[in-house]
Amino acid sequence: MIKRLARCIREYKWAALLSPICMIGEVYMETLIPLVLSNIVDQGVQAGNMGAVVRYGLILVLYAMISLVFGVASAFFASYAATGFSRNLRHDMYYKVQTFDFGNIDKFSTSSIVTRLTSDVANIQMAFQMMIRMAIRCPMMLILATINAYTISPELCVIYCVVLPLLFAGLLILMRCVHPIFDRVFKTYDKLNNVVQENVHGIRVVKAFVREEREKEKFTSVSNEIYRDFCKAERIMSFNNPLMQFSVYTCILFISYVGASMVVASGNDPAGLTTGQLTSMFTYTGQILNSLMMLSMVFVMITMSRAPMRRTTEILAEEPHLASPALPVTEVPDGAVDFEGVSFRYSEKADRNALEKIDLHIESGMTVGILGGTGSSKSTLVQLIPRLYDATEGVVRVGGVDVKDYDMDVLRESVAMVLQKNVLFSGTIKDNLRWGDPNATDEQMIHACQLACADEFIQGFPDKYDTYIEQGGSNVSGGQKQRLCIARALLKKPKILILDDSTSAVDTHTDAMIRKAFREEIPNTTKIIIAQRVSSVEDADLILVLDGGRIVGQGKHDELLKTCDIYREVYESQVKGGLE
């Protein structure tokens, strides 16, 4: 986990190395200051030598200034390295997500990915900055201060050998108690983001059904769960400060009593403990125990960041289930599609296959209609063609070649899909259309929109093709959004065009106009139309009827009326239902 995250430091390695080096310089100078203070007291104040006071005073100022410079430099390099590291980490995670296929996306929820890219990375950034500064400062201060204290009085250092192990054990117990709580908190953050995302995305439905109070209750419930866990963690961590204070005062009392006795007993003996040295021992005691207190804060931050580190590493370590072969086919000959004994299930844990033993041949240029009830796996079937998923069993061929043998970008460039959930991005209409072809001219965009019956309403906008589309296409109607998505797909000039129930929001007349334009303008493109209306597919060259993941009927409209009960029932309910 650490090794994988460390790869994100990259060009900021020098700053990450300079920060602890400067921190060592700062700590070293700080631990020399008590020795200088000792000389000021012993050789200056007690001896009545103002020259020694001035001399050692200037040395003290010099050491303090050097320590300040090292401290500022360490802080600068640490912040520079930490912000650069977090930038690289977000970059790597985001780029990794772009390589995910639908199976990977199904594994990580959208809200979880957003949380990992934002708050998790922020926590890791703070932990990294603290590690390259405080995680170096605290042990170095502890070691150097202890060495200097030992050189002054080995007898007084006995108290450290007693208190420090007990203090360290107490801090370790606190960390072990707190870690599971923080681990749980970050999982709850995913739930919180999911609630917010659902509410904001579906705010129109929430208001239409007057369910604001219910949504508030859901948010409050998850928010309170985070509150309770953080309170529990803080209650445990609150023992940290009393434990530290107890250790500090215990050491001070011991050093005060024993040290004062040693000073009195030494009298004028130069080899004994002096007043200045006793003062230095108090300073070193503060430095040692404060370093432990800061070290406990580092442990807290590391404990809090362990869960985010694991979660971000999961994204970086995840490998796409689908990949291009070593020697891929780089050209799609035509739009012929073949399914040979294809079965598919979304995961190994699924109870049954979503598709079962599909055998199908579609010639290039054919128009194929697909009908079926909700859950009959119509969308699943067509998603195997551009290899958004891989078949669990059997082979899917495009242009006579197994889809697994193609370069995936080449295959997907040859297949245009207009999905059930039509997605438009914030930007102008031209920006959205150029997703189909970045180099499309204005004339090509207008022609594509004319085929999709979108040009008529675009011309009605004041800014026409420069009209700004809000995020998600919220400022256009459902039918307008569908027609823009169809036009965008047509600009790809695909060999296979898949319309996944993408004319459901347009009227029957516009639907017929779009299908007529397809027949006349793109006769060589294979067109696969998933629809709920029989009228949308009745003039297709081949109609498939799916039920329970199986093809229960295939043929032309007239044939299916005679041979397929499901098709006939759907047709009669739509055509004759109104008369009856």
VENHUSUL-V154961 format. One record per pair of residues at least 6 apart in sequence whose C-alpha atoms are under 8 Angstrom apart, sorted by the first residue. I is the first residue (numbers start at 1). J is the second residue. D is the distance in Angstrom with one decimal. If there is no record, write none. Layout:
i:I j:J d:D
i:I j:J d:D
This chain:
i:1 j:309 d:7.3
i:1 j:310 d:6.8
i:1 j:313 d:6.2
i:4 j:313 d:7.1
i:4 j:316 d:7.9
i:5 j:89 d:7.5
i:5 j:309 d:7.9
i:5 j:313 d:7.0
i:8 j:85 d:5.8
i:8 j:86 d:7.9
i:8 j:88 d:5.4
i:8 j:89 d:5.5
i:8 j:92 d:7.6
i:9 j:81 d:7.5
i:9 j:84 d:7.2
i:9 j:85 d:4.9
i:9 j:88 d:7.0
i:10 j:85 d:7.8
i:12 j:80 d:7.8
i:12 j:81 d:5.3
i:12 j:84 d:6.5
i:12 j:85 d:7.0
i:13 j:81 d:7.4
i:15 j:77 d:5.0
i:15 j:78 d:6.8
i:15 j:80 d:6.9
i:15 j:81 d:5.4
i:16 j:77 d:6.7
i:16 j:78 d:6.2
i:16 j:81 d:5.4
i:16 j:82 d:7.9
i:16 j:132 d:6.7
i:18 j:74 d:7.1
i:18 j:77 d:6.6
i:19 j:73 d:7.1
i:19 j:74 d:4.2
i:19 j:75 d:6.9
i:19 j:76 d:7.7
i:19 j:77 d:5.1
i:19 j:78 d:5.4
i:19 j:132 d:6.6
i:19 j:133 d:6.6
i:20 j:74 d:6.7
i:20 j:132 d:5.7
i:20 j:133 d:5.8
i:20 j:136 d:6.1
i:20 j:137 d:7.7
i:21 j:74 d:7.7
i:22 j:70 d:5.0
i:22 j:71 d:6.8
i:22 j:73 d:6.5
i:22 j:74 d:5.1
i:23 j:70 d:6.4
i:23 j:71 d:6.2
i:23 j:74 d:5.6
i:23 j:133 d:6.5
i:23 j:136 d:7.1
i:23 j:137 d:6.1
i:24 j:136 d:7.4
i:24 j:137 d:6.7
i:24 j:140 d:6.9
i:25 j:67 d:6.9
i:25 j:70 d:6.1
i:26 j:66 d:7.4
i:26 j:67 d:4.4
i:26 j:68 d:7.0
i:26 j:69 d:7.9
i:26 j:70 d:5.1
i:26 j:71 d:5.6
i:27 j:67 d:7.3
i:27 j:137 d:6.6
i:27 j:140 d:6.9
i:27 j:141 d:5.9
i:28 j:141 d:7.7
i:28 j:144 d:7.2
i:29 j:63 d:5.8
i:29 j:64 d:7.2
i:29 j:66 d:7.2
i:29 j:67 d:5.5
i:30 j:63 d:7.5
i:30 j:64 d:7.2
i:30 j:67 d:6.5
i:31 j:141 d:7.4
i:31 j:144 d:6.7
i:31 j:145 d:5.9
i:31 j:148 d:7.7
i:31 j:284 d:7.7
i:32 j:63 d:7.7
i:33 j:60 d:6.2
i:33 j:63 d:6.9
i:33 j:64 d:7.6
i:34 j:279 d:8.0
i:34 j:280 d:5.0
i:34 j:283 d:6.4
i:34 j:284 d:7.3
i:35 j:277 d:7.7
i:35 j:280 d:6.4
i:36 j:56 d:6.3
i:36 j:57 d:8.0
i:36 j:59 d:7.5
i:36 j:60 d:6.3
i:37 j:56 d:7.8
i:37 j:60 d:7.6
i:37 j:276 d:7.0
i:37 j:280 d:7.1
i:38 j:275 d:7.8
i:38 j:276 d:4.0
i:38 j:277 d:5.3
i:38 j:279 d:6.8
i:38 j:280 d:5.9
i:39 j:56 d:7.2
i:39 j:276 d:6.6
i:40 j:52 d:6.8
i:40 j:53 d:5.3
i:40 j:56 d:6.1
i:40 j:57 d:7.3
i:40 j:276 d:7.6
i:41 j:275 d:7.3
i:41 j:276 d:5.0
i:42 j:274 d:7.1
i:42 j:275 d:6.8
i:42 j:276 d:5.3
i:43 j:49 d:6.8
i:43 j:52 d:6.4
i:43 j:53 d:7.7
i:44 j:50 d:5.9
i:44 j:51 d:7.4
i:44 j:52 d:4.9
i:44 j:53 d:4.8
i:45 j:53 d:7.0
i:74 j:133 d:7.2
i:75 j:133 d:7.5
i:78 j:129 d:5.6
i:78 j:132 d:6.6
i:78 j:133 d:6.8
i:79 j:129 d:6.4
i:81 j:129 d:7.6
i:82 j:125 d:5.6
i:82 j:126 d:7.4
i:82 j:128 d:6.2
i:82 j:129 d:5.3
i:83 j:125 d:6.8
i:85 j:125 d:7.3
i:86 j:121 d:6.3
i:86 j:122 d:7.3
i:86 j:124 d:7.6
i:86 j:125 d:5.6
i:89 j:121 d:7.4
i:90 j:117 d:6.0
i:90 j:121 d:7.1
i:92 j:316 d:7.3
i:93 j:117 d:7.1
i:93 j:312 d:7.5
i:93 j:315 d:6.4
i:93 j:316 d:6.0
i:94 j:117 d:7.6
i:96 j:315 d:7.3
i:96 j:316 d:6.5
i:97 j:315 d:7.5
i:99 j:320 d:6.6
i:100 j:319 d:7.5
i:100 j:320 d:5.1
i:100 j:321 d:7.8
i:101 j:320 d:5.9
i:101 j:321 d:6.8
i:101 j:322 d:6.6
i:101 j:388 d:6.5
i:101 j:389 d:7.5
i:102 j:388 d:6.2
i:102 j:389 d:6.7
i:103 j:321 d:7.0
i:103 j:346 d:7.6
i:103 j:389 d:7.1
i:104 j:318 d:7.8
i:104 j:320 d:6.5
i:104 j:321 d:7.2
i:110 j:194 d:7.8
i:111 j:190 d:5.8
i:111 j:191 d:7.6
i:111 j:193 d:5.5
i:111 j:194 d:5.0
i:111 j:197 d:7.2
i:112 j:190 d:5.0
i:112 j:193 d:7.6
i:112 j:194 d:7.7
i:115 j:189 d:7.2
i:115 j:190 d:6.3
i:115 j:193 d:7.2
i:116 j:308 d:7.1
i:116 j:311 d:6.7
i:116 j:312 d:5.9
i:117 j:312 d:7.7
i:120 j:305 d:7.7
i:120 j:308 d:4.8
i:120 j:309 d:7.4
i:120 j:311 d:7.8
i:120 j:312 d:7.3
i:121 j:308 d:7.1
i:121 j:312 d:7.5
i:123 j:304 d:7.7
i:123 j:305 d:5.9
i:123 j:308 d:7.1
i:124 j:305 d:5.6
i:124 j:308 d:6.7
i:124 j:309 d:6.6
i:126 j:301 d:7.8
i:127 j:298 d:7.7
i:127 j:301 d:5.6
i:127 j:302 d:5.9
i:127 j:305 d:6.5
i:130 j:298 d:6.6
i:130 j:301 d:8.0
i:131 j:298 d:7.0
i:134 j:294 d:7.1
i:134 j:295 d:7.1
i:134 j:298 d:6.8
i:135 j:295 d:6.7
i:135 j:298 d:6.5
i:137 j:291 d:7.6
i:138 j:291 d:4.6
i:138 j:292 d:6.6
i:138 j:294 d:6.6
i:138 j:295 d:5.7
i:139 j:291 d:7.3
i:139 j:295 d:7.8
i:141 j:287 d:6.9
i:141 j:288 d:6.6
i:141 j:291 d:6.3
i:142 j:287 d:7.3
i:142 j:288 d:5.0
i:142 j:289 d:7.9
i:142 j:291 d:6.1
i:142 j:292 d:7.5
i:145 j:284 d:5.6
i:145 j:287 d:6.8
i:145 j:288 d:6.2
i:146 j:157 d:7.7
i:146 j:284 d:7.4
i:146 j:288 d:7.0
i:148 j:284 d:8.0
i:149 j:157 d:6.8
i:149 j:280 d:7.9
i:149 j:281 d:6.1
i:149 j:284 d:6.4
i:150 j:156 d:7.8
i:150 j:157 d:5.9
i:152 j:273 d:7.7
i:152 j:277 d:6.6
i:152 j:281 d:7.7
i:153 j:273 d:7.4
i:156 j:255 d:6.3
i:156 j:258 d:7.4
i:156 j:259 d:7.1
i:159 j:251 d:6.4
i:159 j:254 d:7.3
i:160 j:251 d:7.4
i:163 j:247 d:6.4
i:163 j:251 d:7.7
i:167 j:243 d:7.2
i:167 j:244 d:7.4
i:167 j:247 d:7.2
i:170 j:243 d:7.8
i:171 j:240 d:7.0
i:171 j:296 d:6.5
i:174 j:236 d:6.7
i:174 j:237 d:6.6
i:174 j:240 d:7.7
i:175 j:299 d:7.1
i:175 j:300 d:6.8
i:175 j:303 d:6.9
i:177 j:236 d:7.6
i:178 j:233 d:5.6
i:178 j:236 d:7.0
i:178 j:237 d:7.6
i:178 j:303 d:7.7
i:179 j:303 d:5.6
i:179 j:304 d:6.9
i:181 j:229 d:6.3
i:181 j:230 d:7.7
i:181 j:232 d:7.9
i:181 j:233 d:6.5
i:182 j:229 d:7.7
i:182 j:230 d:7.7
i:182 j:233 d:7.5
i:182 j:303 d:7.6
i:182 j:304 d:5.7
i:182 j:307 d:7.3
i:183 j:304 d:7.5
i:183 j:306 d:7.7
i:183 j:307 d:5.2
i:184 j:229 d:7.9
i:185 j:226 d:5.9
i:185 j:229 d:6.5
i:185 j:230 d:7.5
i:186 j:307 d:7.0
i:186 j:308 d:7.3
i:188 j:222 d:7.1
i:188 j:225 d:7.5
i:188 j:226 d:6.6
i:189 j:226 d:7.5
i:191 j:222 d:7.0
i:192 j:219 d:6.9
i:192 j:222 d:5.9
i:192 j:223 d:6.9
i:195 j:218 d:7.3
i:195 j:219 d:6.4
i:196 j:219 d:7.4
i:199 j:206 d:7.3
i:199 j:215 d:7.1
i:206 j:212 d:6.2
i:206 j:215 d:8.0
i:240 j:296 d:7.8
i:241 j:293 d:7.9
i:244 j:289 d:7.3
i:244 j:293 d:6.5
i:247 j:289 d:7.6
i:248 j:285 d:7.4
i:248 j:286 d:7.1
i:248 j:289 d:6.3
i:251 j:285 d:7.1
i:252 j:282 d:6.7
i:252 j:285 d:7.3
i:255 j:281 d:7.7
i:255 j:282 d:7.5
i:259 j:273 d:7.6
i:259 j:278 d:6.3
i:260 j:278 d:7.7
i:262 j:272 d:7.4
i:262 j:273 d:6.1
i:263 j:272 d:7.0
i:263 j:273 d:5.2
i:263 j:274 d:5.7
i:263 j:275 d:6.6
i:263 j:278 d:7.9
i:266 j:272 d:4.9
i:266 j:273 d:6.4
i:266 j:274 d:7.9
i:322 j:389 d:7.7
i:322 j:390 d:7.4
i:323 j:408 d:7.2
i:324 j:404 d:7.1
i:324 j:405 d:7.2
i:324 j:406 d:6.6
i:324 j:407 d:5.0
i:324 j:408 d:5.6
i:325 j:404 d:7.2
i:325 j:405 d:6.1
i:325 j:406 d:7.3
i:325 j:407 d:7.0
i:327 j:405 d:7.9
i:328 j:405 d:5.5
i:328 j:406 d:5.0
i:328 j:407 d:5.0
i:329 j:405 d:5.9
i:329 j:406 d:4.5
i:329 j:407 d:5.9
i:330 j:406 d:6.3
i:330 j:407 d:5.8
i:330 j:410 d:6.1
i:331 j:406 d:7.9
i:331 j:410 d:6.8
i:331 j:411 d:7.9
i:332 j:398 d:7.4
i:332 j:399 d:6.1
i:332 j:410 d:7.5
i:332 j:411 d:6.8
i:332 j:414 d:7.0
i:333 j:399 d:5.3
i:334 j:364 d:6.1
i:334 j:398 d:7.5
i:334 j:399 d:4.9
i:334 j:495 d:6.2
i:335 j:363 d:7.2
i:335 j:364 d:4.4
i:335 j:365 d:6.6
i:335 j:398 d:6.4
i:335 j:399 d:5.6
i:335 j:495 d:4.9
i:335 j:496 d:5.4
i:335 j:525 d:6.6
i:335 j:526 d:5.5
i:336 j:361 d:7.7
i:336 j:362 d:5.6
i:336 j:363 d:4.6
i:336 j:364 d:4.1
i:336 j:365 d:7.6
i:336 j:397 d:7.9
i:336 j:398 d:5.6
i:336 j:399 d:4.8
i:336 j:400 d:6.9
i:336 j:526 d:7.2
i:337 j:360 d:7.9
i:337 j:361 d:6.0
i:337 j:362 d:5.0
i:337 j:363 d:6.6
i:337 j:364 d:7.4
i:337 j:385 d:7.7
i:337 j:396 d:7.4
i:337 j:397 d:5.7
i:337 j:398 d:4.7
i:337 j:399 d:6.4
i:337 j:400 d:7.3
i:338 j:359 d:7.5
i:338 j:360 d:5.6
i:338 j:361 d:4.6
i:338 j:362 d:6.2
i:338 j:396 d:5.8
i:338 j:397 d:5.0
i:338 j:398 d:6.5
i:338 j:400 d:7.4
i:339 j:358 d:6.2
i:339 j:359 d:5.0
i:339 j:360 d:4.9
i:339 j:361 d:6.5
i:339 j:394 d:7.6
i:339 j:395 d:6.1
i:339 j:396 d:4.8
i:339 j:397 d:6.5
i:340 j:357 d:7.9
i:340 j:358 d:6.5
i:340 j:359 d:4.8
i:340 j:360 d:6.7
i:340 j:394 d:5.6
i:340 j:395 d:5.3
i:340 j:396 d:6.4
i:341 j:357 d:4.7
i:341 j:358 d:5.2
i:341 j:359 d:5.3
i:341 j:393 d:7.0
i:341 j:394 d:4.7
i:341 j:395 d:6.8
i:342 j:355 d:7.3
i:342 j:356 d:6.6
i:342 j:357 d:5.0
i:342 j:358 d:4.8
i:342 j:359 d:6.8
i:342 j:391 d:6.3
i:342 j:392 d:7.4
i:342 j:393 d:5.3
i:342 j:394 d:4.2
i:342 j:395 d:6.0
i:342 j:396 d:7.2
i:343 j:353 d:6.6
i:343 j:354 d:7.5
i:343 j:355 d:4.9
i:343 j:356 d:4.5
i:343 j:357 d:5.2
i:343 j:358 d:6.5
i:343 j:391 d:6.2
i:343 j:392 d:5.7
i:343 j:393 d:4.9
i:343 j:394 d:6.4
i:344 j:353 d:5.4
i:344 j:354 d:5.6
i:344 j:355 d:5.0
i:344 j:356 d:6.8
i:344 j:390 d:7.8
i:344 j:391 d:5.1
i:344 j:392 d:4.6
i:344 j:393 d:6.5
i:345 j:352 d:6.8
i:345 j:353 d:4.5
i:345 j:354 d:5.1
i:345 j:355 d:6.9
i:345 j:391 d:7.9
i:345 j:392 d:6.4
i:346 j:353 d:7.8
i:346 j:354 d:7.3
i:353 j:549 d:7.6
i:354 j:377 d:6.2
i:354 j:380 d:7.6
i:354 j:548 d:7.6
i:354 j:549 d:5.4
i:355 j:377 d:6.7
i:355 j:380 d:7.7
i:355 j:381 d:7.3
i:355 j:548 d:7.6
i:355 j:549 d:4.2
i:355 j:550 d:6.2
i:356 j:549 d:5.7
i:356 j:550 d:5.6
i:357 j:550 d:7.1
i:358 j:550 d:6.6
i:358 j:551 d:6.8
i:362 j:368 d:7.8
i:363 j:526 d:7.6
i:364 j:399 d:7.9
i:364 j:524 d:6.9
i:364 j:525 d:6.9
i:364 j:526 d:5.4
i:365 j:523 d:6.0
i:365 j:524 d:4.3
i:365 j:525 d:4.6
i:365 j:526 d:4.1
i:365 j:527 d:7.0
i:366 j:524 d:7.8
i:366 j:525 d:7.4
i:366 j:526 d:5.1
i:366 j:527 d:6.3
i:366 j:540 d:7.9
i:366 j:541 d:6.1
i:366 j:542 d:7.7
i:367 j:526 d:6.0
i:367 j:527 d:4.6
i:367 j:528 d:5.9
i:367 j:529 d:7.6
i:367 j:540 d:5.1
i:367 j:541 d:5.3
i:367 j:542 d:6.6
i:368 j:526 d:7.9
i:368 j:527 d:6.1
i:368 j:528 d:4.7
i:368 j:529 d:6.1
i:368 j:537 d:7.6
i:368 j:540 d:5.5
i:368 j:541 d:5.9
i:368 j:542 d:4.8
i:368 j:543 d:5.6
i:368 j:544 d:7.4
i:369 j:528 d:5.9
i:369 j:529 d:4.8
i:369 j:530 d:5.9
i:369 j:531 d:7.3
i:369 j:536 d:7.9
i:369 j:537 d:5.0
i:369 j:538 d:7.7
i:369 j:540 d:5.9
i:369 j:541 d:8.0
i:369 j:542 d:6.3
i:369 j:543 d:4.5
i:369 j:544 d:6.1
i:370 j:378 d:7.0
i:370 j:528 d:7.4
i:370 j:529 d:6.1
i:370 j:530 d:4.7
i:370 j:531 d:6.4
i:370 j:537 d:7.5
i:370 j:543 d:5.7
i:370 j:544 d:4.7
i:370 j:545 d:5.9
i:370 j:546 d:7.3
i:371 j:378 d:7.5
i:371 j:530 d:6.3
i:371 j:531 d:5.9
i:371 j:532 d:6.3
i:371 j:534 d:7.8
i:371 j:543 d:7.5
i:371 j:544 d:6.2
i:371 j:545 d:4.9
i:371 j:546 d:6.3
i:371 j:567 d:7.9
i:372 j:378 d:7.0
i:372 j:532 d:7.4
i:372 j:545 d:5.6
i:372 j:546 d:4.8
i:372 j:547 d:6.0
i:373 j:546 d:7.5
i:373 j:547 d:6.7
i:375 j:548 d:7.2
i:376 j:546 d:5.8
i:376 j:547 d:4.9
i:376 j:548 d:4.8
i:376 j:549 d:5.2
i:376 j:550 d:7.8
i:377 j:546 d:7.4
i:377 j:547 d:7.9
i:377 j:548 d:7.2
i:377 j:549 d:5.3
i:378 j:530 d:7.1
i:378 j:546 d:6.9
i:378 j:549 d:7.8
i:379 j:500 d:6.6
i:379 j:530 d:7.8
i:382 j:498 d:7.4
i:383 j:389 d:6.4
i:384 j:390 d:6.1
i:384 j:391 d:6.7
i:384 j:396 d:7.3
i:385 j:396 d:6.9
i:385 j:397 d:7.8
i:385 j:398 d:7.3
i:385 j:403 d:7.4
i:385 j:415 d:8.0
i:386 j:403 d:7.5
i:386 j:408 d:7.9
i:386 j:411 d:6.2
i:386 j:412 d:5.3
i:386 j:415 d:6.1
i:387 j:403 d:6.7
i:387 j:404 d:7.7
i:387 j:408 d:7.5
i:387 j:412 d:7.8
i:395 j:402 d:6.6
i:396 j:402 d:5.8
i:396 j:403 d:6.1
i:397 j:403 d:5.5
i:403 j:411 d:7.5
i:413 j:492 d:7.2
i:413 j:494 d:7.0
i:414 j:492 d:7.7
i:414 j:493 d:7.7
i:414 j:494 d:4.7
i:414 j:495 d:5.3
i:414 j:496 d:6.4
i:415 j:494 d:5.4
i:415 j:495 d:6.1
i:415 j:496 d:4.8
i:415 j:497 d:6.0
i:415 j:498 d:7.5
i:416 j:489 d:5.3
i:416 j:490 d:7.5
i:416 j:492 d:6.9
i:416 j:494 d:5.8
i:416 j:496 d:6.3
i:416 j:497 d:4.9
i:416 j:498 d:6.1
i:417 j:489 d:6.6
i:417 j:497 d:6.1
i:417 j:498 d:4.7
i:417 j:499 d:6.1
i:417 j:500 d:7.3
i:418 j:485 d:6.3
i:418 j:486 d:6.2
i:418 j:489 d:6.7
i:418 j:498 d:6.2
i:418 j:499 d:5.0
i:418 j:500 d:5.9
i:418 j:502 d:6.2
i:419 j:499 d:6.7
i:419 j:500 d:5.1
i:419 j:501 d:7.3
i:419 j:502 d:6.5
i:420 j:500 d:5.4
i:420 j:501 d:5.7
i:420 j:502 d:5.8
i:422 j:481 d:6.7
i:422 j:482 d:6.2
i:422 j:485 d:6.7
i:422 j:502 d:7.7
i:423 j:472 d:6.0
i:423 j:473 d:7.2
i:423 j:481 d:7.9
i:423 j:485 d:7.6
i:424 j:432 d:6.6
i:424 j:469 d:7.6
i:424 j:471 d:7.1
i:424 j:472 d:5.1
i:424 j:473 d:5.2
i:424 j:481 d:7.4
i:424 j:485 d:7.5
i:425 j:432 d:6.5
i:425 j:469 d:7.1
i:425 j:470 d:7.2
i:425 j:471 d:5.5
i:425 j:472 d:5.7
i:425 j:473 d:6.7
i:426 j:468 d:7.3
i:426 j:469 d:5.3
i:426 j:470 d:4.9
i:426 j:471 d:4.4
i:426 j:472 d:6.8
i:426 j:473 d:7.2
i:427 j:468 d:5.4
i:427 j:469 d:5.3
i:427 j:470 d:6.9
i:427 j:471 d:8.0
i:428 j:465 d:7.0
i:428 j:466 d:5.2
i:428 j:467 d:5.3
i:428 j:468 d:4.1
i:428 j:469 d:5.4
i:429 j:465 d:5.3
i:429 j:466 d:5.9
i:429 j:467 d:5.9
i:429 j:468 d:6.4
i:429 j:469 d:6.4
i:430 j:445 d:7.7
i:430 j:465 d:5.8
i:430 j:466 d:6.4
i:432 j:488 d:7.2
i:433 j:445 d:7.0
i:433 j:484 d:7.3
i:433 j:485 d:7.8
i:433 j:487 d:7.0
i:433 j:488 d:4.6
i:433 j:491 d:7.5
i:434 j:440 d:6.4
i:434 j:488 d:7.0
i:434 j:491 d:7.7
i:435 j:488 d:6.6
i:436 j:488 d:5.0
i:436 j:489 d:5.6
i:436 j:490 d:7.2
i:436 j:491 d:5.0
i:436 j:492 d:4.7
i:437 j:488 d:8.0
i:437 j:491 d:5.7
i:437 j:492 d:5.6
i:440 j:491 d:7.4
i:444 j:491 d:7.5
i:445 j:487 d:7.7
i:445 j:491 d:7.1
i:446 j:455 d:6.5
i:448 j:487 d:5.0
i:448 j:488 d:7.5
i:448 j:490 d:6.1
i:448 j:491 d:6.3
i:449 j:455 d:5.0
i:449 j:483 d:7.6
i:449 j:484 d:7.0
i:449 j:487 d:5.0
i:450 j:456 d:7.5
i:451 j:487 d:7.2
i:451 j:514 d:6.2
i:451 j:517 d:5.5
i:451 j:518 d:7.2
i:451 j:521 d:7.9
i:452 j:483 d:5.5
i:452 j:484 d:7.3
i:452 j:486 d:6.0
i:452 j:487 d:5.4
i:452 j:514 d:5.5
i:452 j:517 d:7.8
i:453 j:483 d:6.6
i:453 j:510 d:7.0
i:453 j:513 d:7.4
i:453 j:514 d:6.5
i:454 j:480 d:6.8
i:454 j:483 d:5.5
i:454 j:484 d:6.2
i:454 j:487 d:7.5
i:457 j:480 d:7.8
i:458 j:464 d:5.2
i:458 j:465 d:6.4
i:459 j:465 d:7.6
i:461 j:467 d:6.9
i:469 j:475 d:6.5
i:469 j:476 d:7.6
i:473 j:481 d:6.8
i:478 j:505 d:5.9
i:478 j:506 d:8.0
i:479 j:503 d:7.4
i:479 j:504 d:7.8
i:479 j:505 d:4.6
i:479 j:506 d:4.9
i:480 j:506 d:8.0
i:482 j:502 d:6.0
i:482 j:503 d:6.5
i:482 j:505 d:7.2
i:482 j:506 d:7.9
i:483 j:503 d:7.7
i:486 j:499 d:7.9
i:486 j:502 d:7.8
i:489 j:497 d:7.6
i:490 j:497 d:7.8
i:494 j:525 d:6.9
i:495 j:524 d:7.5
i:495 j:525 d:4.9
i:495 j:526 d:6.2
i:496 j:525 d:5.6
i:496 j:526 d:4.6
i:496 j:527 d:6.0
i:496 j:528 d:7.6
i:497 j:525 d:6.8
i:497 j:526 d:6.1
i:497 j:527 d:4.8
i:497 j:528 d:6.2
i:498 j:527 d:6.0
i:498 j:528 d:4.8
i:498 j:529 d:6.0
i:498 j:530 d:7.9
i:499 j:527 d:7.8
i:499 j:528 d:6.2
i:499 j:529 d:4.8
i:499 j:530 d:6.0
i:500 j:529 d:6.2
i:500 j:530 d:4.8
i:500 j:531 d:7.1
i:501 j:529 d:7.1
i:501 j:530 d:4.9
i:501 j:531 d:4.7
i:501 j:532 d:7.1
i:502 j:530 d:7.8
i:502 j:531 d:7.8
i:503 j:511 d:6.3
i:503 j:531 d:7.7
i:504 j:531 d:7.4
i:504 j:532 d:7.6
i:508 j:535 d:7.9
i:508 j:536 d:8.0
i:511 j:536 d:6.9
i:512 j:536 d:7.2
i:515 j:536 d:8.0
i:529 j:537 d:7.1
i:531 j:537 d:7.1
i:533 j:574 d:7.6
i:534 j:570 d:7.5
i:534 j:571 d:6.2
i:534 j:574 d:7.7
i:537 j:543 d:7.0
i:538 j:556 d:7.5
i:538 j:557 d:5.3
i:539 j:556 d:7.9
i:539 j:557 d:7.1
i:540 j:556 d:7.0
i:540 j:557 d:7.8
i:541 j:555 d:7.9
i:541 j:556 d:6.3
i:542 j:554 d:6.8
i:542 j:555 d:5.2
i:542 j:556 d:5.3
i:543 j:553 d:8.0
i:543 j:554 d:5.4
i:543 j:555 d:5.3
i:543 j:556 d:5.7
i:543 j:557 d:7.0
i:544 j:551 d:6.7
i:544 j:552 d:7.8
i:544 j:553 d:5.9
i:544 j:554 d:4.5
i:544 j:555 d:6.9
i:545 j:551 d:5.8
i:545 j:552 d:5.7
i:545 j:553 d:4.9
i:545 j:554 d:6.2
i:545 j:566 d:7.7
i:545 j:567 d:6.9
i:546 j:552 d:5.8
i:546 j:553 d:7.2
i:552 j:564 d:7.5
i:553 j:560 d:7.0
i:553 j:563 d:7.7
i:553 j:564 d:5.8
i:553 j:567 d:8.0
i:554 j:560 d:6.9
i:560 j:567 d:6.4
i:560 j:568 d:7.1
i:561 j:567 d:6.4
i:561 j:568 d:4.9
i:562 j:568 d:7.5
